[in-house]
Amino acid sequence: MPKMNFTTQDWERIEQDNMAWWAGELDHPLVYLAATEPLPPPARFDFLTNYPLSMSVEEIVDHYEQAIAATHYYGDAFPWWWINFGPGMAAGFLGARVNSVAEPSETVWFTPPGKVDIRQLELHYDAENAWWKRVKALTAAAVERWQGQVAISHTDLGGNLDVLASFHGSDDLLFDLVDHPQEVDRLVKGVTGLWLRYYTELDAIIRPTCRGTSTWAPLWTTGQTYMLQSDFCYMISPAMFERFVLPDLSDLCDALDYAFYHLDGKGEIPHLDMLLGLARLRGIQWIPGDGQPTPDQWLPLLKRIRDGGKLCQVFVCPEGARRIVKNLGGKGFLLVIDHEEDEFLNPEDAQAFLKVLAQEDMAQ
């Protein structure tokens, strides 16, 4: 069994506290704080699309095993690996072109395989799609290697309009929301069904061995969870969100035990009341976006999410985490601590920070 700084007893504690948090019974925040020691080459890609398809999945897992073994977990952190093939990889499974670049900076995007009128567009499950087979094989290899010691995430499948935009182009899809709304209704309903099929097949690989499920963000439960999203909705009105996105989110919330939503940028805030109205949506992750104030500078918005009965996950620096608990208290929050690469490599520093955070939370 691969070596790591985490024990079976640690997983038992994580399970107990996480499930209490989901149930609203934990009186303090979950704090995900992990630090990785400096590693020698080879460098690891953020996007797994940048490894050639000729490279075996076992070799890819080898690249990440060293990093996981060199990571120290504090507070409520746990070993976790995101199967990252880019945002909205369901589009690749359905035949969109996968464009992956490693240098000078990594990125992945999806483009239509050809120009087609939305009235002729059809999307179908393809068991032999090379990317779908690759994701399943890599997921299975990771599960086999770590045998439940590491939470293996579902890959990022994407939102319904995000996937559709990969086949039709964002500009054309915006026009078709007005010109051909019935066709958009037809296609997004189909994407929802395909999404559920991909999720279920991956879940059958992951959950029996990995104790539960996780997402592209460090979020974990013994049941089925996912970070739902609709990046496309940044560009549409609340009325369009209600017609084209909300039914998809409602269906996925009904299918999952512990659904979360990725609220990405201030352009999505107009849709927040509808999200808060989804009874089976358990929580909201707030990402302010590039060039915006950090999450701890949005205290009224965070309070609105918590007052709406939802859990909340944010990525914050240590001082940002302290600001949130000082002003709002920590209950219901999952604080993922962003820090400098050489910070918290000393366990005493990590424990000192967690102690101060707990004291400030208790004093709130």
C-alpha positions, 0 to 999 in steps of 0.5 A, a space after each residue: 500500500 502506498 505510503 501517506 501521512 494519513 491513517 484509517 483512524 484519520 478517515 474515521 474522524 473525517 467521516 464523522 465530522 463531515 457527516 455532522 457538517 452536512 447534517 448541520 450538527 457541527 458547531 464549528 467550520 470544517 477547515 481544509 488545510 494541506 501542505 505539500 513538501 517541495 518535489 523533484 521532477 517530473 512536473 505534474 500537469 494540472 490538466 490530465 489531457 496534457 498526458 499523451 493517450 499513449 501513456 498508460 494510466 498507471 504511469 500517470 498515477 505514478 506521477 501523482 503518487 509522490 505528491 500525495 505521499 509528500 502532503 501533510 493534512 491538518 484540520 479537516 483535510 484528507 488525501 484527495 485527487 481530482 481527475 481533471 480533464 478540463 471544465 465540462 469534459 462531458 462535451 469531449 465524451 460527446 464528440 467535441 474537440 478537446 484542445 489542450 495546451 501545456 505551455 506557456 500556461 496550461 489550459 483546456 477548452 472544447 470546440 464544435 466538431 463542425 458547424 451545425 444548425 441547432 435544429 439538426 444537432 443531436 447528442 448521443 452516448 458513445 461507449 467507445 469515445 476515446 476520452 470517455 474510455 480514458 477517464 474511466 480507465 484512469 479513475 479505475 487505476 487510481 481507485 485500484 492504486 490507493 484502495 480507499 486511502 485517497 478520495 478520488 473525484 468525479 471528473 468535471 462533467 460541466 453544466 448543461 448550457 456549458 456542454 451545449 455551448 461547446 457544440 454550438 458556440 457561445 454566441 450562437 447559443 445566446 441567439 438560439 435561446 431567443 430564436 429557437 428556445 424549444 430546441 434548446 429545451 430539447 438539447 439541455 434535457 438530453 444533456 441532463 440525462 447524459 450527465 447522469 449516465 456519466 456520473 452513475 458509471 463513474 460512481 460505480 467505479 469510485 464509491 464502493 472502494 473510496 468510502 464516498 464521493 468528492 468533487 473537483 473541490 475538496 468536498 467529501 461525503 459518504 453518499 453522492 455529491 457533486 459541484 454543480 455549475 452553469 458558467 454560461 448563466 453569467 451571460 443570461 437573465 434570471 428568466 432564462 436561468 429559470 427556464 433553461 438551467 434551473 430544471 437541470 439543477 433541480 433534476 440533478 439535486 434530486 438524483 444526488 444525496 449532497 449537491 453543491 453549486 459553484 457560484 462563479 462570479 458576481 454575474 451569477 448573483 442575480 440567480 442566487 434566490 432561485 438557487 437558495 429555493 432549491 430544497 435539495 441543494 445542500 450548499 453553495 461555493 462562492 468564487 468571486 472571480 479574477 480581479 474581484 475582492 477575495 471571498 472574505 470581503 463578501 460577508 453580506 453575500 456569505 451571510 445571505 447564503 447561510 441565512 438561506 439555509 445552505 452550507 458554504 465553501 470558500 477558498 481563503 487565505 489564513 487571514 481571510 478565514 479568520 475574518 469570516 469566523 470573527 464576523 459570521 461565526 464558522 458554523 456551516 462553512 468549509 474553509 479551504 485554506 490557500 497559502 504560500 507553497 512553503 507555508 504550514 510545512 511545519 506542523 506546529 505552525 499549522 496547529 497554531 493557526 487552527 487553534 487561533 481560528 477555533 478560539 476566534 470562532 468560539 468568541 464570535 
